[in-house]
Amino acid sequence: MIRAAIIYFSGTGNTKFVACNMKKKLEEKNIYTDLINIEEDTVLPCNYKYIVIGGPIYVDLYPDILVNYIRKNLYGYTGRCMLFSTQSSNEPSSAFQDVLNRASFLNVKYCQFIQMPNNFYNFMFKKTPKDEEEKRIKDAIKVGSKAIEDFLSGEEKIYHTNFLKVDFVRAVYKIFYPYITKRLIKNIEVDLKKCIHCRMCEIRCPRKSIHISNKVRFNDKCLLCQRCMNSCPRNAFLYKKKVYDKYEPNFKKY
């Protein structure tokens, strides 16, 4: 039996949605596929002929939580690998080259960026209109399926990026992202009249960075992935005194 693994990190659900659809495509090809959530699952690379790796883009790169998992768990794997990213932009990022640089042992043969609805609109940028949101989700299924087809057929596609640009982006990521995160989370509050202290936000946080008592507190590990706020069953979070607008595409529709 041919086996594949899809290793992913997903904050608000975009990457998980794409990963699940790629799993369907692989299994249509009679390739038994495991979904590996890096927060919950370990991986035995030797079990797989193919490994697909995906994550969201934060400041033009994959979050370190994903890259560190790759470096720790996939060293020595020689099978064919594919990288994919989920992002609001319709241009390739520096993430692929960053992985090629920092995990040069990987046998990466194919890369694909997949445009998804913007999920960062509470903090900056505009919310994707509903009709455009539906189009992007439908297109994501098509692009992801074609990427799997091409990867399995032996086609190669790599988005090479200038090393100096990648080094610059990584420096910006290390300095700017923690700064902007601290600045933005200062404006996050919880409406204690709505909050039922279920601790769902704390439980679902990938870095265990949020703590709720008589107010909300974040430690310096916060990724700003927004999972805590999107997980709240009472929508009790506020940003700049306004009710947080949860990111809730109807993925089940597709």
N, C-alpha and C positions, 0 to 999 in steps of 0.2 A: 504493500500500500504506500503510495506517495503521500507525504505529509508536508504541511506548511504551517507556519506560525505568523500571525499578525500581532506585532508588539506595538502598543499604543499608549499614549497619555492623552486624556481628554478632559478639559475643564468644564465647558458648558454643554458638551454633547456633540459638537460638530464632527470631531475626529472619530468618536465612537460610531456615529452614524455611517461615516464613510467606511470604517473598518468592517462593520457588519455587512455592508453591501459587497465589499471585496471578498469577504468570506463566502457569501452566496455564490459569487462568480467563480471562485476557486473550486467550490464543491460541485458546481455544474460541470467542471472538468474532471470530476472524480478525484480531486485532491482533498484529502481529509485535513481540515484546517482548525487550529486552535486559536482563539482570541486570547491574547496575553495582556491583561491590564497591569501596567508596571507597578501600580500601588498595591496590588493584591496577589499577583502570581509570580512564581519563579519560572524560568525557562531552561530546558535542557537542549541547547542548540543542536547537539548531535542527532536528535530525533527528527530533524527536519531537512528536507531537500531545499526548500525555499523559506526565506524569512522576509517579511514585509514590515517596515517600521514607519509609524506615522505619528504626527503631533501637530499642535497649533503653532502659529508663529507669534512670538513676542519680540518686538523690536528687531524684526528681520531674522530672528534665529529661533531654533527650537528651545524650549525651556531647559535649563541645566538638569532638571530632574530626569528628563528623557535621555539626554546625552550621557549623563553619568551612569544610567542603567545600561545603556549600550556598551559603554567601555568596561563596566564591571562584569556583565553577564555574557557578552558575545565574543570575547577575546578568544581567538583560535578557531572560530567558525569560518569555514572556507566555502560554504554553499553560496548560491546566488542570492543577492539581497536587492530589495527595492525600497526606496524611500518615498514617502508622500507627505505633503503638508496641507493643512487646512488654513485658509486665510481669507481676509476680505479683499485683499489686493488681487489683481489679475496679472501680476508679473511675478516671475520667479524670485525668491528671496536668497539670502546668503546662507540659509540653513543647511542646504545640501553640501556646499563646499566646506562649511564648518565641520560637518560630520566627517567628510572625506579627510579633512586635516587632522581632527582630533581622534578619530577612530579609523586610521588608515589601514588597519588590518582587515576591515570589512571588504568583501567582494561585491561592492555596489555596482550594479549594471544598469539600473533604471531609476529615474527620479520623476516625480510628477507633483506639481502644485495643483490644488483644487480650490477654486473660489467658492466661498460659503457666505451666508449672510453675516453682516457685521454684528458682533455680539458685545462690542465695547462702547456702544452709543450712550450709555449712562454717563460715561466719563469724558469721552471726546468722540468726534466724528458723528456722522448722521446715521440714524436707524435706517436699515434697508427697507424700502417700501414693500408692502405685502406681495404685490405681483412680481417684483424683482426677487424677493425672498423665495417664492415658489419656483421661479425659473432657475435660480442658482442651485437649489436643492435637486431639481430634476437633472440639471446639467452635471452636477457632482456625481450622480449615479452613472451617467453615461461616460464621463471622463475617467472615473475610477474603474469601470468595467473595461474600457479600452486599454487603460494602463496595464491591467492584469493580463489581458489578451496579448499585448505586445511583449510584456515581460516574459510570459511563458513561451512565446514563440522564439525567444532568443534575441529580440531587438534590444539595442542598447541606447539609452538616452541619459546624458548627464548634463546638468546645468553648471558649467564651470564658471567660477567667479574669481576675479583678481584677488590674489592672496592679501595684498595690502588693504583692499576694501573689506575683506572678511576680518582682518585683524582690527581695522578701525571700528567696524560694527560691533565686534566682541568687546572692545574697550568701552564703547558707548553703552552697550548692554550692561556691563559690570558697574558702570558709574551712574548712568542716567536712569536705568530701570528701577534700582532700589530707591533713588531719589524721588522719582515720579510716583512710585508706589506709596511711599511714606506720605507724600503730599496729598495724594488722592484719598487714602484711607482715613486721613484726619477728618474728612467730611462725611464719613459713614457713621450712622447712628442706628439704634434700634428703638422702635416705638414699643416701650415696655407695656403699654396697654394692650397691644396685639400679641406680643411675645408670650408663648406658653412654656418657655424653658424646656423644650423637648431636646435641646442640644443637637438637633440635626445638623446645624451649621458647623458645629465643632466636630461631629463624627465624620462628616463628609469632606472636611478640609484635607487636601492631599499632603499638606505640610504641618498640620495641627497648629496652625498659627493664630486661630481665632478663639477668643474666650469671652463668654457672656456672663455678666453678673448684673450689677445695676447700670452698666453701660457696656459697650462693645470695645474690646481691646485686641489688637493685632501685634504679634511679635515680628521680628525682622526677617522671618522666613516666608512671609506672604508673597505669593506669586501674582496676586491680583487676577486670578483665574475666574473669580466671581461665583464659584460653585456654592459657596456658603449662602450667598444672597439668593441665588436661583433655587436653592434647596429648601428655603423657608416655607413651611406649609401655610403660614399666615401672612406672608409677604410683609413682614414687620420691619424690614430694613428701609432706611431713609438715606438719600444722598443729597447733600446740601438742603436738608429739611424737606425734600420732596420724596414721595413714595418711589422706591426703586422699581423701575420698569423691567420686569423679569423677561429673560430671553427664553421664549417658549415656542419655537417652531413646531408644527405638527408633523414630526418625523414619521409617526405611525401611518400617516396618510400615504406615504410613498413606499 
